[in-house]
Amino acid sequence: MRIGFIGLGRMGANMVRRLLRDGHEIVAYNRTAEKTTEIATEGAEASYSIAELVSKLERPRAVWIMVPAGDATEAQIEDLLEVLEPGDTIIDGGNTNFHDDVRRQKSLAAKGLGYVDAGTSGGIWGLQVGYALMVGGEEQFVKPLEPVFHSLAPEGGYLHVGGPGAGHYVKMVHNGIEYGLMQAYAEGFEIMHASDYALDLGAISEMWMHGSVVRSWLLELMVGAFQSQGQDLPHLRGWVADSGEGRWTVQEAIDHDVPAPVITLSLLTRFRSRQDDSYGAKVLAALRNEFGGHAVKSE
């Protein structure tokens, strides 16, 4: 299949490589021209503007956008609207809020354009093992793209989950679950790290990968981190970002009266990790000192 691809970052470039490896023809564009030139040496057809990219595709065209969610994606869609024609399709593979998908689909449908939201999981390992694809959109626009989806995904790793926005909705909840899983591992390993026993956390995490009920790909990655960085992780600071999906998952739980304490607390723990010193903890210390004369530590 011949498809346009916008965005050649860490995930985008590897997705293009996986598609090229499976025989697809890719017309590639990146805001930074050097990345476009680089991927062209690997078999993609280079384009150095949105208009050039679209001109190199046959109708009905399909263009995959793989840039950060929000303003960057909106800007690329606006540029595409100037040159695409009725019958063409835009695929958003970023971590977009599903509410934006619903809005965009209605707007693009009024112009005769298709819109497909592809929740994409796999990170930097996707080139090797494939990308899990949770795809939303109308069947008439999703079906013709399935050769691309099947090339990107491992066997069983692609599913058309529902209408417009459903792909990113499922990916949002997927990432919320990921928050909770990661937090459970973090707490468990911290308990063992603080233990009076001289525990080899790398060996334990490796052993858990064989028959344990807590084995997982995340645990496999933890094995690699301990092996490369040591179990004290001396070169890392405990500062953890969030890219939005955890917040949206918690908000969706609130909107539907669904109790989600694990995901919610894992999100709040990420917020705490960004504070050099918590003002709330200072208030707790002051109160304990006031009512009970408990010891406090001064800066």
Buried (B, 14 or more C-beta within 10 A) or exposed (E): BEBBBBBBBEBBBBBBBBBBEEEBBBBBBBEEEEBBEBBBEEBBBBBEEBBBBBEBBEEBBBBBBBBEBBEBBBBBBEBBBEBBEEEBBBBBBBBBBBEBBBBBBEEBBEEEBBBBBBBBBBEEEBBEEBBBBBBBBBEEBBEBBEBBBBBBBBEEBBBBBBBBBBBBBBBBBBBBBBBBBBBBBBEBBEEBEEEEEEBEBBEBBBEBBEEEEEBBEEBEBBBEBBEEEEBEBEEEEEEBEBEBBBBBBBEBBEEEEEEBEBBBBBBEBBEEBEEEEEEEEEEEBEEEEEEEEEEEEEE
